[in-house]
Amino acid sequence: MITTTTQTPVHTDVAIVGAGILGLAHACAFAQRGLRVTVFERSGTPVGASIRNFGMVLVTGQPPGAMHALAQASRKIWLDWAAGAALHVRRSGSLMFARSAAEAQVMEAFAATRAEGAGYDTALLSRAALDDLYDGRFRKHRAALHGRADLQVFSREAVPALIDYLRRRFNADFRFGTLVQNVDDGRIETTAGPWRAEHVVVCAGHDYLSLLAPQLAALAPRVCRLQMLRVRPATPFALDHAVLTGLSCLHYGAFSDLPEAAALHAEVAAREPALLEHGIHLLASPTPGGDLIVGDSHDYGDDPSPFNAQAIDELLLGLAENTLGSTLQVVERWQGVYGARTGTSGAPFSVLRAAPNVTGVYMHSGVGMSIGPALGERVVSHLIDGAALPTA
């Protein structure tokens, strides 16, 4: 005979599912309003997209309008967090280098039209100006776009530091190693027993099956897998900017719809088709220890393949060595991963109201570090203050 026992749910004001950057952003926004916050994370420590990335808070790359505004607001939140949590933040911005005339033309068009008109804080560096940059290391490139508003953090240290800050500053309760099995209105069933909350926010990354599955299925979600490297220059140099190439003009909405981007796409398709085939556009982020995080490629599917291709790593490494002007030693390899969508929707995120007090917030692009802090603040402002939900 099977017997069941009924446990009295533990009460909290707010239950957050997921301790990635979106979960932490919501937790902070709720806690700043004086609410008691409990964060549930199924793993013993964060291991998802929020620590596998470049740590770029890329304001410059976001398309004009709502996404650019979210990135600008997120930048301010990151700086506030840096002051409270003693985060290591690079504030020198990003440098996007033009390897070809076509790449330079996209940057020049952006600087001449969109940059000032849409409020981007950028400066176009001429070929001559590169002679004085890092002792001429980048002088072979045609030009560079300096994204002065961009920040960079070291994600694998920043996320734990934010968790510690929320514990110390707001007495937030973190329940690691605890799987949330169901959310039913205000009741949360977990492997550590039942809880009840006035607000439940699910920020479960690319887990589309455990919670809110029917609502997520309607979005036709997918997963994007990225090959990533941590490398060490043969001759160390003190890089203080995040580095991109003009290939990123094909990836980021601030540039990709400019007429000049079509000519760049045609050039890359003719000369470097493997880069388009694997969705490669170079990003390189310096770490506090002097190494560089290099990537990335893009492979979309229902489940991320566990197998990395050596050929893709070699493409990434070759592109990085050519751009940085240095031989690079690979010291670590891993897979990045984030949620995406199929179909015609280009929406970078979704906010799902599954029940009056259950909300799901999901990223469908790799810009969670860039817009996540402000997205969390605005969702909480909607839930508590009645403000409009954010849209992209």
Secondary structure as GFF3:
##gff-version 3
##sequence-region A 1 392
A	DSSP	beta_strand	10	17	.	.	.	ID=ss1
A	DSSP	alpha_helix	21	32	.	.	.	ID=ss2
A	DSSP	beta_strand	37	41	.	.	.	ID=ss3
A	DSSP	three_ten_helix	49	51	.	.	.	ID=ss4
A	DSSP	beta_strand	56	57	.	.	.	ID=ss5
A	DSSP	alpha_helix	66	85	.	.	.	ID=ss6
A	DSSP	beta_strand	89	90	.	.	.	ID=ss7
A	DSSP	beta_strand	94	98	.	.	.	ID=ss8
A	DSSP	alpha_helix	101	109	.	.	.	ID=ss9
A	DSSP	pi_helix	110	114	.	.	.	ID=ss10
A	DSSP	alpha_helix	115	117	.	.	.	ID=ss11
A	DSSP	beta_strand	122	125	.	.	.	ID=ss12
A	DSSP	three_ten_helix	128	132	.	.	.	ID=ss13
A	DSSP	three_ten_helix	134	136	.	.	.	ID=ss14
A	DSSP	beta_strand	143	147	.	.	.	ID=ss15
A	DSSP	beta_strand	151	153	.	.	.	ID=ss16
A	DSSP	alpha_helix	155	170	.	.	.	ID=ss17
A	DSSP	beta_strand	173	176	.	.	.	ID=ss18
A	DSSP	beta_strand	180	184	.	.	.	ID=ss19
A	DSSP	beta_strand	187	190	.	.	.	ID=ss20
A	DSSP	beta_strand	193	202	.	.	.	ID=ss21
A	DSSP	alpha_helix	213	217	.	.	.	ID=ss22
A	DSSP	beta_strand	221	233	.	.	.	ID=ss23
A	DSSP	beta_strand	242	245	.	.	.	ID=ss24
A	DSSP	three_ten_helix	246	250	.	.	.	ID=ss25
A	DSSP	alpha_helix	259	271	.	.	.	ID=ss26
A	DSSP	alpha_helix	273	277	.	.	.	ID=ss27
A	DSSP	beta_strand	283	286	.	.	.	ID=ss28
A	DSSP	beta_strand	292	295	.	.	.	ID=ss29
A	DSSP	beta_strand	299	301	.	.	.	ID=ss30
A	DSSP	alpha_helix	310	324	.	.	.	ID=ss31
A	DSSP	beta_strand	328	341	.	.	.	ID=ss32
A	DSSP	beta_strand	349	355	.	.	.	ID=ss33
A	DSSP	beta_strand	358	363	.	.	.	ID=ss34
A	DSSP	alpha_helix	368	385	.	.	.	ID=ss35
###
